[in-house]
Amino acid sequence: MSLDVYLGIDVGSVTTKLALVDEKGKYIDSYMLKTAGKPVDAVQEGLKHIISQALCDYNVQGVGTTGSGRNLAGALVGADVIKNEITAHAVAASTNIPGVQTILEIGGQDSKIIILRDGIVTDFAMNTVCAAGTGSFLDHQAQRLNVPIEKFGETALKSENPARIAGRCGVFAESDLIHKQQLGYPVEDLLYGLCQALVRNYLSNLALGKELLPTVSFQGGVATNTGMVKAFEEALNTKIVVPDNHQTMGAIGAALLAMENHQYTETPTKFKGWEVGNMNFQSVTCQCTGCSNNCEVITILEGAEPVGHVEKIGDIKGNIIARWGGTCGRWDIN
């Protein structure tokens, strides 16, 4: 028995997500793992895991990639569409959440807000700079308070008098947290105070000047934190919808985009097959000295043969499957 599917891959700085949907866009399966600074290994491990738990043969009709590592993932697996996270999350939300008009998305290293009207993105904003507006901020502070991140939400919800913590900057927030901790604030009040601080940071930066209308969807890994969900509901005075697959919505969106592309173009997929999970890949970074930009160009090679030290991009030999990073596109191979 075989099933026609579309594969979506979302490679982020903290986690890598893979998802499958069928020909009608119905969710089939997904998997999430730590990127751990090794996106190639994460993508390969994800492919092996997805196929190992398959209940039938998956006949991949199209592949989409997204996330900060979308170009790399696309080169590895042979993607048909490579899209940014805004598009992927918007498509996944508008497909799975009827009437969604606002998407809150907080990941490990960045956060986003997406405004939709009638299923079309009309505005968005991203934060890739301020650490106080990301999941890693909560993770780090939970470690400081000796609370497992899995217990963060339920512990925070026990708070009756949350601490007022400065959330405009990660450095100031941590300093304020330490001060409140030394004053003897209960852990639950500190945790919920952190949730409120992150929400204030998010709304004052990303949502500034934007009309946040219901239905509001909360996506990304931080949506698992029930304390954050409550803090957003209090701040916005509305019910927050957390999708069942909130952590893998980016990958689901990439899969849906691949489905749309295949159904529209009717072209065969470029997918290299599930055996990509067992191939050998190497990444070589070399500076181009062709102009004053001095771009760092990334080259992806297939094969286990050591590359060795390379002075010039043109000296890189082997089975080059992709190359990007230059401003002018001189070296790009996609």
C-alpha positions in Angstrom: 0.0 0.0 0.0 1.3 3.5 -0.9 0.1 7.0 -0.2 0.8 10.1 -2.2 2.2 12.8 0.2 3.9 16.2 0.3 6.9 16.8 2.6 7.6 20.0 4.4 10.9 20.7 6.2 11.4 23.7 8.6 15.0 24.1 9.6 15.4 26.6 12.5 18.3 27.6 14.6 17.1 25.6 17.6 14.8 22.9 16.2 14.2 21.2 12.8 10.7 20.1 12.0 9.4 17.7 9.2 5.7 17.2 8.3 3.6 15.3 5.8 0.2 16.1 4.3 -1.8 14.1 1.8 -3.2 15.2 -1.6 -6.0 17.1 0.1 -3.7 18.9 2.5 -4.8 16.7 5.5 -2.1 16.3 8.2 -0.5 12.8 8.2 2.6 13.0 10.4 5.3 15.2 11.8 8.5 15.0 13.7 10.6 17.6 15.6 14.2 17.3 16.8 17.0 19.6 18.0 19.1 21.2 15.3 22.1 21.4 17.7 24.2 23.4 15.3 24.1 20.6 12.7 21.3 21.2 10.3 22.5 18.6 7.8 22.5 15.9 10.4 19.1 17.1 11.8 17.4 16.9 8.3 18.8 13.5 7.7 17.8 12.2 11.1 14.3 13.6 10.6 13.9 11.9 7.3 15.0 8.6 8.7 12.6 8.9 11.7 9.6 9.9 9.5 10.1 6.9 7.2 10.8 4.5 10.1 7.4 5.1 11.7 5.5 5.1 8.4 2.5 2.7 8.3 2.7 2.5 4.5 4.9 3.5 1.6 5.1 7.3 1.1 5.2 8.4 -2.5 6.5 12.0 -2.3 4.9 14.2 -4.9 6.5 17.5 -3.8 8.8 19.0 -1.1 8.9 22.4 0.4 11.4 23.9 2.8 11.3 26.9 5.1 13.1 28.4 8.1 16.5 30.0 8.5 18.1 26.8 6.9 15.6 26.5 4.1 18.2 26.9 1.3 20.5 24.2 2.8 17.6 21.8 3.4 16.3 22.5 -0.1 19.7 21.6 -1.6 20.0 18.4 0.5 16.6 16.9 -0.3 15.8 18.4 -3.7 13.0 20.9 -2.8 10.4 22.0 -5.3 9.6 25.2 -3.3 11.7 27.2 -0.9 9.7 29.8 1.1 10.2 32.1 4.1 8.7 31.4 7.5 6.0 34.1 7.2 4.5 32.5 4.1 4.7 29.0 5.5 3.1 29.8 8.9 0.4 31.9 7.2 -0.6 29.1 4.8 -0.7 26.5 7.6 -2.8 28.7 9.9 -5.3 29.9 7.2 -5.7 26.2 6.1 -6.2 24.7 9.6 -7.8 27.5 11.6 -11.0 29.0 10.2 -11.2 32.8 10.3 -7.7 33.3 11.6 -6.7 37.0 11.4 -3.6 37.2 13.7 -0.7 34.8 14.1 1.6 35.0 17.1 4.7 32.9 16.5 7.6 32.6 19.0 10.5 30.3 18.4 13.8 29.6 20.1 15.8 32.5 18.5 13.2 34.7 16.9 9.6 35.8 17.0 7.0 36.9 14.4 3.6 38.4 14.1 1.5 37.9 11.0 -1.7 39.8 10.2 -4.1 38.2 7.8 -7.3 39.5 6.2 -9.5 37.1 4.2 -6.6 34.6 4.2 -4.1 37.0 2.7 -1.0 38.4 4.6 -1.5 42.1 4.9 1.3 42.9 7.4 4.0 41.1 9.4 7.0 41.8 11.6 10.0 39.8 12.8 12.3 40.0 15.8 15.7 38.4 15.3 17.6 40.7 17.6 16.1 41.1 21.1 16.7 37.9 23.1 14.0 38.9 25.6 11.3 38.2 23.0 12.2 34.6 22.3 11.9 31.1 23.7 15.6 30.9 24.6 15.0 33.7 27.1 12.4 31.7 29.0 14.5 28.6 28.7 17.6 30.3 30.2 15.6 31.9 33.1 13.9 28.6 33.9 17.3 27.0 34.3 18.3 29.8 36.6 15.3 29.1 38.7 15.9 25.4 38.6 12.6 24.7 36.9 12.4 22.1 34.1 11.1 23.9 31.0 8.4 21.3 30.7 7.0 22.4 34.1 7.3 26.1 33.4 3.7 26.7 32.3 1.9 24.7 34.9 4.1 26.3 37.7 3.5 29.8 36.3 -0.2 29.3 36.4 -0.1 28.8 40.2 0.9 32.5 40.5 -1.4 34.8 42.5 0.8 37.9 42.6 3.1 37.8 39.6 6.4 39.8 39.9 6.7 42.9 37.7 9.8 42.2 35.6 11.4 44.6 33.1 11.1 42.9 29.8 12.4 45.4 27.3 15.9 43.9 27.3 17.1 40.4 28.1 20.0 41.8 30.2 17.8 44.1 32.3 15.2 41.3 32.6 17.7 38.9 34.0 19.0 41.5 36.4 15.5 42.3 37.6 14.7 38.6 38.0 17.8 38.1 40.2 16.8 41.1 42.3 13.2 39.8 42.8 14.5 36.3 43.5 16.8 37.7 46.3 13.8 39.6 47.7 12.1 36.2 48.2 9.5 36.2 45.5 7.9 32.7 45.1 9.1 30.8 42.0 5.6 30.7 40.5 5.3 34.5 40.7 8.7 34.9 39.1 7.8 32.6 36.2 4.5 34.2 35.4 6.2 37.6 35.7 8.6 36.4 33.0 5.7 35.4 30.8 4.1 38.8 31.2 7.4 40.5 30.5 7.9 38.6 27.3 4.3 39.3 26.2 4.8 43.1 26.9 8.1 43.0 24.9 6.4 41.2 22.0 3.4 43.5 21.9 5.3 46.7 22.3 7.8 45.8 19.6 6.2 43.5 16.9 2.6 44.4 17.4 3.1 48.2 17.7 0.6 50.0 15.5 -1.0 46.7 14.3 -4.7 45.8 14.7 -4.8 42.3 16.4 -8.2 40.9 15.5 -9.5 37.5 16.5 -9.2 34.7 15.7 -5.7 34.7 17.2 -3.4 31.7 16.6 -0.4 31.1 18.8 2.3 29.0 17.0 5.8 27.9 17.6 7.5 26.0 20.4 6.7 28.6 23.1 2.9 28.0 22.5 3.4 24.8 24.5 3.9 27.0 27.6 0.4 27.5 29.1 1.7 30.4 31.1 2.5 32.3 27.9 -0.9 31.4 26.5 -2.7 32.9 29.6 -0.4 36.0 29.5 -1.3 36.7 25.9 -5.1 36.1 26.6 -4.9 38.6 29.5 -3.0 41.2 27.5 -5.2 40.9 24.4 -8.5 40.2 26.2 -9.4 37.4 23.8 -9.2 33.7 23.5 -6.0 32.3 22.0 -6.1 29.3 19.7 -3.2 26.9 20.0 -3.2 24.4 17.1 -2.7 20.7 17.8 0.5 20.8 15.8 1.6 24.3 16.8 5.3 23.3 17.0 5.4 22.0 13.4 3.1 24.6 11.7 6.0 25.9 9.6 6.8 22.5 8.2 3.1 21.9 7.6 2.9 25.1 5.7 5.9 24.2 3.6 4.2 20.9 2.7 1.0 22.7 1.7 3.0 25.0 -0.5 4.7 22.1 -2.1 1.2 20.5 -2.7 -0.1 23.8 -4.3 3.0 24.0 -6.5 2.6 20.5 -7.7 -1.1 20.7 -8.4 -0.6 24.0 -10.3 2.5 23.2 -12.3 2.0 19.4 -12.6 5.8 19.0 -12.8 7.6 16.0 -11.4 9.2 16.5 -7.9 12.9 17.1 -7.5 12.9 15.0 -4.3 16.1 12.9 -4.2 14.4 10.1 -2.2 14.3 8.9 1.4 17.8 7.6 1.0 19.1 11.2 1.4 19.0 10.3 5.1 22.0 8.0 4.6 24.0 10.1 2.2 27.3 11.9 3.0 27.3 15.7 2.7 30.0 18.3 3.4 29.7 22.1 3.8 32.6 24.4 2.8 32.7 28.1 3.4 35.1 30.3 1.4 35.4 34.0 1.0 35.0 35.5 -2.5 37.6 38.2 -3.2 36.1 39.2 -6.5 35.1 42.6 -5.1 35.0 44.7 -2.0 32.0 42.9 -0.6 34.1 39.8 0.4 31.0 37.6 0.5 31.2 34.3 2.4 30.0 31.7 -0.1 28.7 28.3 1.2 29.2 25.2 -1.0 27.5 21.9 -0.3 29.1 18.8 -1.7 27.9 15.2 -1.8 30.4 12.5 -0.9 32.6 11.4 2.0 35.9 12.4 0.3 37.7 15.0 2.5 37.8 18.4 0.9 40.9 19.8 2.8 41.9 23.4 2.9 40.6 25.6 0.1 41.9 29.1 -0.7 39.6 30.0 -3.6 36.0 29.1 -4.4 37.0 28.0 -7.9 39.4 25.4 -6.4 36.6 23.5 -4.7 36.3 20.1 -6.5 33.8 17.3 -6.1 30.0 16.8 -6.6 28.7 20.3 -5.9 25.0 20.2 -5.3 24.4 23.7 -4.2 26.1 27.0 -3.6 24.9 30.4 -2.3 25.8 33.4 -0.1 27.2 35.8 -2.7 25.6 39.2 -3.2 25.9 39.2 -7.0 24.9 35.5 -7.5 28.1 34.8 -9.4 28.7 31.5 -7.6 25.1 30.5 -6.9 24.1 26.9 -7.9 20.5 25.9 -6.9 
